[in-house]
């Protein structure tokens, strides 16, 4: 999968919560053809390249962002 396809997949999953230039730089020189989109998403998340997923205005760790997003779904 080339970088443009990766960016497209990530934008469809996370919208404007990703930093395209940081992701492009992160994968510069990496043979991404060996990774599945799931592996790429995990690498992007673990590198902190996904922004405020839960919409609280604070960029937290991936676990906290996902926990906040789930809490928002259930009104907590």
PDB file with one MODEL, atoms N, CA, C and O in Angstrom:
MODEL        1
ATOM      1  N   UNK A   1       0.856  -1.172   0.000  1.00  0.00           N
ATOM      2  CA  UNK A   1       0.000   0.000   0.000  1.00  0.00           C
ATOM      3  C   UNK A   1       0.903   1.236   0.000  1.00  0.00           C
ATOM      4  O   UNK A   1       1.777   1.369   0.857  1.00  0.00           O
ATOM      5  N   UNK A   2       0.695   2.123  -0.946  1.00  0.00           N
ATOM      6  CA  UNK A   2       1.528   3.325  -0.996  1.00  0.00           C
ATOM      7  C   UNK A   2       1.000   4.392  -0.038  1.00  0.00           C
ATOM      8  O   UNK A   2      -0.110   4.274   0.482  1.00  0.00           O
ATOM      9  N   UNK A   3       1.789   5.417   0.189  1.00  0.00           N
ATOM     10  CA  UNK A   3       1.466   6.440   1.200  1.00  0.00           C
ATOM     11  C   UNK A   3       0.156   7.163   0.892  1.00  0.00           C
ATOM     12  O   UNK A   3      -0.582   7.507   1.815  1.00  0.00           O
ATOM     13  N   UNK A   4      -0.145   7.400  -0.378  1.00  0.00           N
ATOM     14  CA  UNK A   4      -1.403   8.080  -0.720  1.00  0.00           C
ATOM     15  C   UNK A   4      -2.609   7.230  -0.333  1.00  0.00           C
ATOM     16  O   UNK A   4      -3.609   7.753   0.159  1.00  0.00           O
ATOM     17  N   UNK A   5      -2.514   5.927  -0.554  1.00  0.00           N
ATOM     18  CA  UNK A   5      -3.601   5.030  -0.150  1.00  0.00           C
ATOM     19  C   UNK A   5      -3.726   4.974   1.370  1.00  0.00           C
ATOM     20  O   UNK A   5      -4.828   4.927   1.916  1.00  0.00           O
ATOM     21  N   UNK A   6      -2.573   4.980   2.042  1.00  0.00           N
ATOM     22  CA  UNK A   6      -2.578   4.986   3.506  1.00  0.00           C
ATOM     23  C   UNK A   6      -3.281   6.233   4.026  1.00  0.00           C
ATOM     24  O   UNK A   6      -4.151   6.146   4.892  1.00  0.00           O
ATOM     25  N   UNK A   7      -2.902   7.399   3.493  1.00  0.00           N
ATOM     26  CA  UNK A   7      -3.512   8.673   3.910  1.00  0.00           C
ATOM     27  C   UNK A   7      -5.010   8.648   3.648  1.00  0.00           C
ATOM     28  O   UNK A   7      -5.801   9.073   4.490  1.00  0.00           O
ATOM     29  N   UNK A   8      -5.395   8.152   2.485  1.00  0.00           N
ATOM     30  CA  UNK A   8      -6.819   8.078   2.143  1.00  0.00           C
ATOM     31  C   UNK A   8      -7.588   7.195   3.121  1.00  0.00           C
ATOM     32  O   UNK A   8      -8.665   7.567   3.587  1.00  0.00           O
ATOM     33  N   UNK A   9      -7.034   6.029   3.429  1.00  0.00           N
ATOM     34  CA  UNK A   9      -7.671   5.111   4.386  1.00  0.00           C
ATOM     35  C   UNK A   9      -7.782   5.752   5.770  1.00  0.00           C
ATOM     36  O   UNK A   9      -8.822   5.665   6.422  1.00  0.00           O
ATOM     37  N   UNK A  10      -6.702   6.394   6.207  1.00  0.00           N
ATOM     38  CA  UNK A  10      -6.708   7.030   7.528  1.00  0.00           C
ATOM     39  C   UNK A  10      -7.695   8.189   7.589  1.00  0.00           C
ATOM     40  O   UNK A  10      -8.371   8.374   8.601  1.00  0.00           O
ATOM     41  N   UNK A  11      -7.784   8.974   6.513  1.00  0.00           N
ATOM     42  CA  UNK A  11      -8.740  10.080   6.486  1.00  0.00           C
ATOM     43  C   UNK A  11     -10.172   9.564   6.502  1.00  0.00           C
ATOM     44  O   UNK A  11     -11.041  10.172   7.126  1.00  0.00           O
ATOM     45  N   UNK A  12     -10.425   8.457   5.826  1.00  0.00           N
ATOM     46  CA  UNK A  12     -11.789   7.919   5.850  1.00  0.00           C
ATOM     47  C   UNK A  12     -12.135   7.381   7.236  1.00  0.00           C
ATOM     48  O   UNK A  12     -13.300   7.403   7.633  1.00  0.00           O
ATOM     49  N   UNK A  13     -11.137   6.900   7.973  1.00  0.00           N
ATOM     50  CA  UNK A  13     -11.385   6.358   9.310  1.00  0.00           C
ATOM     51  C   UNK A  13     -11.406   7.449  10.379  1.00  0.00           C
ATOM     52  O   UNK A  13     -12.253   7.413  11.271  1.00  0.00           O
ATOM     53  N   UNK A  14     -10.480   8.427  10.306  1.00  0.00           N
ATOM     54  CA  UNK A  14     -10.321   9.415  11.369  1.00  0.00           C
ATOM     55  C   UNK A  14     -10.682  10.845  10.962  1.00  0.00           C
ATOM     56  O   UNK A  14     -10.656  11.745  11.801  1.00  0.00           O
ATOM     57  N   UNK A  15     -11.019  11.068   9.694  1.00  0.00           N
ATOM     58  CA  UNK A  15     -11.368  12.415   9.239  1.00  0.00           C
ATOM     59  C   UNK A  15     -10.197  13.367   9.366  1.00  0.00           C
ATOM     60  O   UNK A  15      -9.076  13.036   8.980  1.00  0.00           O
ATOM     61  N   UNK A  16     -10.454  14.552   9.909  1.00  0.00           N
ATOM     62  CA  UNK A  16      -9.408  15.573  10.011  1.00  0.00           C
ATOM     63  C   UNK A  16      -8.591  15.446  11.294  1.00  0.00           C
ATOM     64  O   UNK A  16      -7.867  16.369  11.667  1.00  0.00           O
ATOM     65  N   UNK A  17      -8.706  14.314  11.961  1.00  0.00           N
ATOM     66  CA  UNK A  17      -7.988  14.094  13.224  1.00  0.00           C
ATOM     67  C   UNK A  17      -6.556  13.611  13.003  1.00  0.00           C
ATOM     68  O   UNK A  17      -5.839  13.348  13.968  1.00  0.00           O
ATOM     69  N   UNK A  18      -6.129  13.489  11.731  1.00  0.00           N
ATOM     70  CA  UNK A  18      -4.780  13.021  11.457  1.00  0.00           C
ATOM     71  C   UNK A  18      -3.914  14.157  10.948  1.00  0.00           C
ATOM     72  O   UNK A  18      -4.409  15.127  10.375  1.00  0.00           O
ATOM     73  N   UNK A  19      -2.622  14.024  11.163  1.00  0.00           N
ATOM     74  CA  UNK A  19      -1.643  14.984  10.682  1.00  0.00           C
ATOM     75  C   UNK A  19      -0.974  14.359   9.466  1.00  0.00           C
ATOM     76  O   UNK A  19      -0.066  13.538   9.601  1.00  0.00           O
ATOM     77  N   UNK A  20      -1.427  14.752   8.275  1.00  0.00           N
ATOM     78  CA  UNK A  20      -0.973  14.142   7.030  1.00  0.00           C
ATOM     79  C   UNK A  20       0.539  14.278   6.867  1.00  0.00           C
ATOM     80  O   UNK A  20       1.209  13.305   6.524  1.00  0.00           O
ATOM     81  N   UNK A  21       1.077  15.455   7.103  1.00  0.00           N
ATOM     82  CA  UNK A  21       2.521  15.646   6.905  1.00  0.00           C
ATOM     83  C   UNK A  21       3.337  14.819   7.893  1.00  0.00           C
ATOM     84  O   UNK A  21       4.386  14.291   7.526  1.00  0.00           O
ATOM     85  N   UNK A  22       2.881  14.697   9.130  1.00  0.00           N
ATOM     86  CA  UNK A  22       3.595  13.890  10.131  1.00  0.00           C
ATOM     87  C   UNK A  22       3.539  12.411   9.774  1.00  0.00           C
ATOM     88  O   UNK A  22       4.519  11.687   9.953  1.00  0.00           O
ATOM     89  N   UNK A  23       2.403  11.966   9.271  1.00  0.00           N
ATOM     90  CA  UNK A  23       2.268  10.565   8.873  1.00  0.00           C
ATOM     91  C   UNK A  23       3.150  10.283   7.664  1.00  0.00           C
ATOM     92  O   UNK A  23       3.825   9.255   7.610  1.00  0.00           O
ATOM     93  N   UNK A  24       3.148  11.189   6.700  1.00  0.00           N
ATOM     94  CA  UNK A  24       4.004  11.034   5.522  1.00  0.00           C
ATOM     95  C   UNK A  24       5.466  10.943   5.943  1.00  0.00           C
ATOM     96  O   UNK A  24       6.206  10.087   5.458  1.00  0.00           O
ATOM     97  N   UNK A  25       5.874  11.816   6.835  1.00  0.00           N
ATOM     98  CA  UNK A  25       7.255  11.816   7.321  1.00  0.00           C
ATOM     99  C   UNK A  25       7.562  10.536   8.098  1.00  0.00           C
ATOM    100  O   UNK A  25       8.649   9.973   7.965  1.00  0.00           O
ATOM    101  N   UNK A  26       6.615  10.080   8.903  1.00  0.00           N
ATOM    102  CA  UNK A  26       6.790   8.874   9.721  1.00  0.00           C
ATOM    103  C   UNK A  26       7.050   7.642   8.848  1.00  0.00           C
ATOM    104  O   UNK A  26       7.857   6.786   9.210  1.00  0.00           O
ATOM    105  N   UNK A  27       6.375   7.552   7.713  1.00  0.00           N
ATOM    106  CA  UNK A  27       6.516   6.389   6.841  1.00  0.00           C
ATOM    107  C   UNK A  27       7.523   6.593   5.712  1.00  0.00           C
ATOM    108  O   UNK A  27       7.673   5.721   4.857  1.00  0.00           O
ATOM    109  N   UNK A  28       8.210   7.725   5.698  1.00  0.00           N
ATOM    110  CA  UNK A  28       9.221   8.009   4.678  1.00  0.00           C
ATOM    111  C   UNK A  28      10.323   6.949   4.753  1.00  0.00           C
ATOM    112  O   UNK A  28      10.912   6.726   5.810  1.00  0.00           O
ATOM    113  N   UNK A  29      10.590   6.306   3.626  1.00  0.00           N
ATOM    114  CA  UNK A  29      11.629   5.291   3.564  1.00  0.00           C
ATOM    115  C   UNK A  29      11.224   3.918   4.072  1.00  0.00           C
ATOM    116  O   UNK A  29      12.040   2.997   4.082  1.00  0.00           O
ATOM    117  N   UNK A  30       9.959   3.769   4.499  1.00  0.00           N
ATOM    118  CA  UNK A  30       9.466   2.485   5.010  1.00  0.00           C
ATOM    119  C   UNK A  30       8.714   1.774   3.886  1.00  0.00           C
ATOM    120  O   UNK A  30       7.902   2.385   3.191  1.00  0.00           O
ATOM    121  N   UNK A  31       8.985   0.502   3.714  1.00  0.00           N
ATOM    122  CA  UNK A  31       8.264  -0.289   2.722  1.00  0.00           C
ATOM    123  C   UNK A  31       6.906  -0.663   3.311  1.00  0.00           C
ATOM    124  O   UNK A  31       6.773  -1.672   4.004  1.00  0.00           O
ATOM    125  N   UNK A  32       5.914   0.153   3.030  1.00  0.00           N
ATOM    126  CA  UNK A  32       4.581  -0.042   3.608  1.00  0.00           C
ATOM    127  C   UNK A  32       3.789  -1.152   2.924  1.00  0.00           C
ATOM    128  O   UNK A  32       2.699  -1.506   3.375  1.00  0.00           O
ATOM    129  N   UNK A  33       4.329  -1.701   1.843  1.00  0.00           N
ATOM    130  CA  UNK A  33       3.606  -2.773   1.146  1.00  0.00           C
ATOM    131  C   UNK A  33       3.519  -4.037   1.996  1.00  0.00           C
ATOM    132  O   UNK A  33       2.710  -4.920   1.713  1.00  0.00           O
ATOM    133  N   UNK A  34       4.339  -4.126   3.025  1.00  0.00           N
ATOM    134  CA  UNK A  34       4.349  -5.320   3.874  1.00  0.00           C
ATOM    135  C   UNK A  34       3.371  -5.229   5.040  1.00  0.00           C
ATOM    136  O   UNK A  34       3.223  -6.192   5.793  1.00  0.00           O
ATOM    137  N   UNK A  35       2.696  -4.078   5.203  1.00  0.00           N
ATOM    138  CA  UNK A  35       1.798  -3.874   6.330  1.00  0.00           C
ATOM    139  C   UNK A  35       0.343  -3.881   5.887  1.00  0.00           C
ATOM    140  O   UNK A  35       0.008  -3.394   4.807  1.00  0.00           O
ATOM    141  N   UNK A  36      -0.513  -4.436   6.729  1.00  0.00           N
ATOM    142  CA  UNK A  36      -1.956  -4.330   6.493  1.00  0.00           C
ATOM    143  C   UNK A  36      -2.401  -2.965   7.010  1.00  0.00           C
ATOM    144  O   UNK A  36      -1.653  -2.310   7.736  1.00  0.00           O
ATOM    145  N   UNK A  37      -3.581  -2.536   6.656  1.00  0.00           N
ATOM    146  CA  UNK A  37      -4.092  -1.248   7.129  1.00  0.00           C
ATOM    147  C   UNK A  37      -4.243  -1.267   8.646  1.00  0.00           C
ATOM    148  O   UNK A  37      -4.058  -0.240   9.298  1.00  0.00           O
ATOM    149  N   UNK A  38      -4.575  -2.412   9.209  1.00  0.00           N
ATOM    150  CA  UNK A  38      -4.691  -2.533  10.668  1.00  0.00           C
ATOM    151  C   UNK A  38      -3.342  -2.278  11.331  1.00  0.00           C
ATOM    152  O   UNK A  38      -3.266  -1.574  12.338  1.00  0.00           O
ATOM    153  N   UNK A  39      -2.284  -2.846  10.771  1.00  0.00           N
ATOM    154  CA  UNK A  39      -0.941  -2.627  11.312  1.00  0.00           C
ATOM    155  C   UNK A  39      -0.525  -1.171  11.174  1.00  0.00           C
ATOM    156  O   UNK A  39       0.098  -0.611  12.077  1.00  0.00           O
ATOM    157  N   UNK A  40      -0.865  -0.562  10.055  1.00  0.00           N
ATOM    158  CA  UNK A  40      -0.528   0.839   9.827  1.00  0.00           C
ATOM    159  C   UNK A  40      -1.257   1.730  10.827  1.00  0.00           C
ATOM    160  O   UNK A  40      -0.663   2.648  11.392  1.00  0.00           O
ATOM    161  N   UNK A  41      -2.533   1.462  11.046  1.00  0.00           N
ATOM    162  CA  UNK A  41      -3.315   2.241  12.016  1.00  0.00           C
ATOM    163  C   UNK A  41      -2.692   2.129  13.400  1.00  0.00           C
ATOM    164  O   UNK A  41      -2.573   3.130  14.107  1.00  0.00           O
ATOM    165  N   UNK A  42      -2.298   0.936  13.791  1.00  0.00           N
ATOM    166  CA  UNK A  42      -1.663   0.759  15.100  1.00  0.00           C
ATOM    167  C   UNK A  42      -0.351   1.521  15.190  1.00  0.00           C
ATOM    168  O   UNK A  42      -0.048   2.106  16.230  1.00  0.00           O
ATOM    169  N   UNK A  43       0.435   1.524  14.113  1.00  0.00           N
ATOM    170  CA  UNK A  43       1.699   2.263  14.109  1.00  0.00           C
ATOM    171  C   UNK A  43       1.448   3.768  14.208  1.00  0.00           C
ATOM    172  O   UNK A  43       2.170   4.476  14.909  1.00  0.00           O
ATOM    173  N   UNK A  44       0.436   4.247  13.513  1.00  0.00           N
ATOM    174  CA  UNK A  44       0.094   5.675  13.545  1.00  0.00           C
ATOM    175  C   UNK A  44      -0.385   6.067  14.941  1.00  0.00           C
ATOM    176  O   UNK A  44       0.018   7.104  15.469  1.00  0.00           O
ATOM    177  N   UNK A  45      -1.231   5.254  15.528  1.00  0.00           N
ATOM    178  CA  UNK A  45      -1.735   5.534  16.874  1.00  0.00           C
ATOM    179  C   UNK A  45      -0.614   5.500  17.896  1.00  0.00           C
ATOM    180  O   UNK A  45      -0.517   6.388  18.743  1.00  0.00           O
ATOM    181  N   UNK A  46       0.240   4.473  17.822  1.00  0.00           N
ATOM    182  CA  UNK A  46       1.313   4.347  18.812  1.00  0.00           C
ATOM    183  C   UNK A  46       2.349   5.458  18.680  1.00  0.00           C
ATOM    184  O   UNK A  46       3.040   5.779  19.647  1.00  0.00           O
ATOM    185  N   UNK A  47       2.461   6.043  17.494  1.00  0.00           N
ATOM    186  CA  UNK A  47       3.384   7.162  17.286  1.00  0.00           C
ATOM    187  C   UNK A  47       2.754   8.492  17.688  1.00  0.00           C
ATOM    188  O   UNK A  47       3.408   9.533  17.632  1.00  0.00           O
ATOM    189  N   UNK A  48       1.479   8.458  18.095  1.00  0.00           N
ATOM    190  CA  UNK A  48       0.802   9.684  18.516  1.00  0.00           C
ATOM    191  C   UNK A  48       0.427  10.600  17.366  1.00  0.00           C
ATOM    192  O   UNK A  48       0.354  11.816  17.541  1.00  0.00           O
ATOM    193  N   UNK A  49       0.187  10.030  16.189  1.00  0.00           N
ATOM    194  CA  UNK A  49      -0.105  10.836  15.005  1.00  0.00           C
ATOM    195  C   UNK A  49      -1.585  10.997  14.720  1.00  0.00           C
ATOM    196  O   UNK A  49      -1.966  11.551  13.689  1.00  0.00           O
ATOM    197  N   UNK A  50      -2.413  10.519  15.622  1.00  0.00           N
ATOM    198  CA  UNK A  50      -3.863  10.730  15.521  1.00  0.00           C
ATOM    199  C   UNK A  50      -4.237  11.713  16.607  1.00  0.00           C
ATOM    200  O   UNK A  50      -3.814  11.570  17.754  1.00  0.00           O
ATOM    201  N   UNK A  51      -5.026  12.708  16.254  1.00  0.00           N
ATOM    202  CA  UNK A  51      -5.358  13.781  17.179  1.00  0.00           C
ATOM    203  C   UNK A  51      -6.489  13.480  18.137  1.00  0.00           C
ATOM    204  O   UNK A  51      -6.658  12.345  18.583  1.00  0.00           O
ATOM    205  N   UNK A  52      -7.238  14.474  18.438  1.00  0.00           N
ATOM    206  CA  UNK A  52      -8.309  14.462  19.437  1.00  0.00           C
ATOM    207  C   UNK A  52      -9.499  13.636  18.948  1.00  0.00           C
ATOM    208  O   UNK A  52     -10.419  14.173  18.331  1.00  0.00           O
ATOM    209  N   UNK A  53      -9.479  12.333  19.222  1.00  0.00           N
ATOM    210  CA  UNK A  53     -10.534  11.443  18.752  1.00  0.00           C
ATOM    211  C   UNK A  53     -11.845  11.620  19.488  1.00  0.00           C
ATOM    212  O   UNK A  53     -12.916  11.451  18.905  1.00  0.00           O
ATOM    213  N   UNK A  54     -11.769  11.959  20.768  1.00  0.00           N
ATOM    214  CA  UNK A  54     -13.004  12.043  21.548  1.00  0.00           C
ATOM    215  C   UNK A  54     -13.647  13.428  21.526  1.00  0.00           C
ATOM    216  O   UNK A  54     -14.726  13.614  22.088  1.00  0.00           O
ATOM    217  N   UNK A  55     -12.997  14.399  20.886  1.00  0.00           N
ATOM    218  CA  UNK A  55     -13.601  15.709  20.708  1.00  0.00           C
ATOM    219  C   UNK A  55     -13.606  16.601  21.923  1.00  0.00           C
ATOM    220  O   UNK A  55     -14.359  17.574  21.956  1.00  0.00           O
ATOM    221  N   UNK A  56     -12.790  16.309  22.932  1.00  0.00           N
ATOM    222  CA  UNK A  56     -12.779  17.149  24.127  1.00  0.00           C
ATOM    223  C   UNK A  56     -11.790  18.314  24.035  1.00  0.00           C
ATOM    224  O   UNK A  56     -11.655  19.094  24.978  1.00  0.00           O
ATOM    225  N   UNK A  57     -11.098  18.428  22.893  1.00  0.00           N
ATOM    226  CA  UNK A  57     -10.164  19.533  22.697  1.00  0.00           C
ATOM    227  C   UNK A  57      -8.773  19.279  23.248  1.00  0.00           C
ATOM    228  O   UNK A  57      -7.899  20.141  23.163  1.00  0.00           O
ATOM    229  N   UNK A  58      -8.569  18.097  23.812  1.00  0.00           N
ATOM    230  CA  UNK A  58      -7.272  17.749  24.391  1.00  0.00           C
ATOM    231  C   UNK A  58      -6.756  16.489  23.709  1.00  0.00           C
ATOM    232  O   UNK A  58      -7.449  15.472  23.658  1.00  0.00           O
ATOM    233  N   UNK A  59      -5.525  16.563  23.181  1.00  0.00           N
ATOM    234  CA  UNK A  59      -4.920  15.380  22.579  1.00  0.00           C
ATOM    235  C   UNK A  59      -4.264  14.569  23.687  1.00  0.00           C
ATOM    236  O   UNK A  59      -3.274  14.983  24.289  1.00  0.00           O
ATOM    237  N   UNK A  60      -4.848  13.398  23.936  1.00  0.00           N
ATOM    238  CA  UNK A  60      -4.376  12.529  25.003  1.00  0.00           C
ATOM    239  C   UNK A  60      -3.756  11.282  24.380  1.00  0.00           C
ATOM    240  O   UNK A  60      -3.641  11.187  23.158  1.00  0.00           O
ATOM    241  N   UNK A  61      -3.366  10.345  25.203  1.00  0.00           N
ATOM    242  CA  UNK A  61      -2.899   9.056  24.707  1.00  0.00           C
ATOM    243  C   UNK A  61      -4.037   8.331  24.013  1.00  0.00           C
ATOM    244  O   UNK A  61      -5.210   8.627  24.243  1.00  0.00           O
ATOM    245  N   UNK A  62      -3.683   7.384  23.165  1.00  0.00           N
ATOM    246  CA  UNK A  62      -4.687   6.658  22.384  1.00  0.00           C
ATOM    247  C   UNK A  62      -5.735   6.018  23.279  1.00  0.00           C
ATOM    248  O   UNK A  62      -6.928   6.102  22.987  1.00  0.00           O
ATOM    249  N   UNK A  63      -5.312   5.380  24.361  1.00  0.00           N
ATOM    250  CA  UNK A  63      -6.262   4.720  25.259  1.00  0.00           C
ATOM    251  C   UNK A  63      -7.262   5.729  25.831  1.00  0.00           C
ATOM    252  O   UNK A  63      -8.465   5.470  25.845  1.00  0.00           O
ATOM    253  N   UNK A  64      -6.770   6.868  26.300  1.00  0.00           N
ATOM    254  CA  UNK A  64      -7.651   7.895  26.874  1.00  0.00           C
ATOM    255  C   UNK A  64      -8.588   8.474  25.823  1.00  0.00           C
ATOM    256  O   UNK A  64      -9.755   8.736  26.115  1.00  0.00           O
ATOM    257  N   UNK A  65      -8.086   8.681  24.584  1.00  0.00           N
ATOM    258  CA  UNK A  65      -8.928   9.207  23.508  1.00  0.00           C
ATOM    259  C   UNK A  65     -10.070   8.243  23.203  1.00  0.00           C
ATOM    260  O   UNK A  65     -11.225   8.651  23.082  1.00  0.00           O
ATOM    261  N   UNK A  66      -9.737   6.966  23.081  1.00  0.00           N
ATOM    262  CA  UNK A  66     -10.764   5.964  22.768  1.00  0.00           C
ATOM    263  C   UNK A  66     -11.744   5.832  23.929  1.00  0.00           C
ATOM    264  O   UNK A  66     -12.952   5.731  23.715  1.00  0.00           O
ATOM    265  N   UNK A  67     -11.228   5.831  25.158  1.00  0.00           N
ATOM    266  CA  UNK A  67     -12.097   5.758  26.341  1.00  0.00           C
ATOM    267  C   UNK A  67     -13.052   6.959  26.363  1.00  0.00           C
ATOM    268  O   UNK A  67     -14.237   6.806  26.660  1.00  0.00           O
ATOM    269  N   UNK A  68     -12.536   8.150  26.049  1.00  0.00           N
ATOM    270  CA  UNK A  68     -13.370   9.348  26.013  1.00  0.00           C
ATOM    271  C   UNK A  68     -14.413   9.290  24.919  1.00  0.00           C
ATOM    272  O   UNK A  68     -15.550   9.725  25.101  1.00  0.00           O
ATOM    273  N   UNK A  69     -14.012   8.745  23.773  1.00  0.00           N
ATOM    274  CA  UNK A  69     -14.956   8.630  22.664  1.00  0.00           C
ATOM    275  C   UNK A  69     -16.081   7.658  23.017  1.00  0.00           C
ATOM    276  O   UNK A  69     -17.248   7.923  22.728  1.00  0.00           O
ATOM    277  N   UNK A  70     -15.733   6.548  23.635  1.00  0.00           N
ATOM    278  CA  UNK A  70     -16.753   5.581  24.057  1.00  0.00           C
ATOM    279  C   UNK A  70     -17.669   6.200  25.105  1.00  0.00           C
ATOM    280  O   UNK A  70     -18.883   6.003  25.071  1.00  0.00           O
ATOM    281  N   UNK A  71     -17.084   6.950  26.035  1.00  0.00           N
ATOM    282  CA  UNK A  71     -17.887   7.634  27.045  1.00  0.00           C
ATOM    283  C   UNK A  71     -18.850   8.611  26.420  1.00  0.00           C
ATOM    284  O   UNK A  71     -19.990   8.730  26.868  1.00  0.00           O
ATOM    285  N   UNK A  72     -18.405   9.324  25.373  1.00  0.00           N
ATOM    286  CA  UNK A  72     -19.285  10.277  24.682  1.00  0.00           C
ATOM    287  C   UNK A  72     -20.459   9.578  24.017  1.00  0.00           C
ATOM    288  O   UNK A  72     -21.563  10.121  23.965  1.00  0.00           O
ATOM    289  N   UNK A  73     -20.225   8.385  23.511  1.00  0.00           N
ATOM    290  CA  UNK A  73     -21.288   7.620  22.851  1.00  0.00           C
ATOM    291  C   UNK A  73     -22.383   7.279  23.846  1.00  0.00           C
ATOM    292  O   UNK A  73     -23.569   7.328  23.521  1.00  0.00           O
ATOM    293  N   UNK A  74     -21.969   6.929  25.078  1.00  0.00           N
ATOM    294  CA  UNK A  74     -22.940   6.548  26.096  1.00  0.00           C
ATOM    295  C   UNK A  74     -23.336   7.691  27.015  1.00  0.00           C
ATOM    296  O   UNK A  74     -23.994   7.472  28.032  1.00  0.00           O
ATOM    297  N   UNK A  75     -22.942   8.900  26.668  1.00  0.00           N
ATOM    298  CA  UNK A  75     -23.370  10.078  27.415  1.00  0.00           C
ATOM    299  C   UNK A  75     -22.674  10.286  28.731  1.00  0.00           C
ATOM    300  O   UNK A  75     -23.240  10.904  29.633  1.00  0.00           O
ATOM    301  N   UNK A  76     -21.453   9.787  28.872  1.00  0.00           N
ATOM    302  CA  UNK A  76     -20.715   9.937  30.127  1.00  0.00           C
ATOM    303  C   UNK A  76     -19.620  10.954  29.961  1.00  0.00           C
ATOM    304  O   UNK A  76     -18.880  11.225  30.907  1.00  0.00           O
TER     305      UNK A  76
ENDMDL
END
